[in-house]
Amino acid sequence: MVRRVWNDFVTLVVTLIVGTVGLMVTEHLSLARAIYLTVQTVTTIGFGDIEPQTYAGIYF
């Protein structure tokens, strides 16, 4: 059980890191905005206040 929770946590952290770095590279966002947009996307909240502007960011 503990191993599964650890694996899920690591997967979430890796997803957030990859998403944040990917948005910083493709959309040229600041670290704070990239983290905000990544968390917003992963949690499927989608406020719509920040949107990807390039095709690379949209498809990423």
C-alpha positions as CSV (number, residue, x, y, z in Angstrom):
1,M,0.0,0.0,0.0
2,V,2.8,2.4,1.0
3,R,4.7,1.6,-2.2
4,R,1.6,2.3,-4.4
5,V,1.1,5.7,-2.7
6,W,4.8,6.5,-3.2
7,N,4.6,5.5,-6.9
8,D,1.5,7.7,-7.4
9,F,3.2,10.6,-5.7
10,V,6.3,10.3,-7.8
11,T,4.2,10.0,-10.9
12,L,2.3,13.2,-10.0
13,V,5.5,15.1,-9.2
14,V,7.2,14.0,-12.5
15,T,4.1,15.0,-14.4
16,L,4.1,18.5,-12.8
17,I,7.8,19.0,-13.5
18,V,7.5,17.8,-17.2
19,G,4.4,19.9,-17.7
20,T,5.9,23.0,-16.1
21,V,9.2,22.8,-18.1
22,G,7.3,22.0,-21.3
23,L,5.1,25.1,-20.9
24,M,8.1,27.3,-20.1
25,V,9.8,26.1,-23.3
26,T,6.9,26.1,-25.7
27,E,4.9,29.1,-24.3
28,H,7.8,31.1,-22.8
29,L,5.9,31.4,-19.5
30,S,7.4,32.4,-16.2
31,L,7.9,29.6,-13.7
32,A,4.9,30.7,-11.6
33,R,2.5,30.9,-14.6
34,A,3.7,27.5,-15.9
35,I,3.2,25.8,-12.6
36,Y,-0.3,27.5,-12.3
37,L,-1.3,26.3,-15.8
38,T,0.1,22.8,-15.2
39,V,-1.8,22.3,-11.9
40,Q,-4.9,23.8,-13.5
41,T,-4.6,21.3,-16.4
42,V,-3.8,18.3,-14.3
43,T,-6.7,18.9,-11.9
44,T,-9.0,19.6,-14.9
45,I,-10.2,22.9,-13.4
46,G,-9.6,24.9,-16.5
47,F,-10.4,28.5,-15.5
48,G,-9.4,29.7,-18.9
49,D,-7.6,32.8,-17.7
50,I,-4.3,31.5,-19.1
51,E,-4.4,29.6,-22.3
52,P,-1.6,28.2,-24.6
53,Q,-1.1,30.6,-27.5
54,T,1.0,28.4,-29.8
55,Y,0.3,25.1,-31.5
56,A,3.3,23.6,-29.7
57,G,1.8,24.6,-26.3
58,I,-1.7,23.5,-27.2
59,Y,-0.5,20.0,-28.4
60,F,2.0,19.7,-25.5
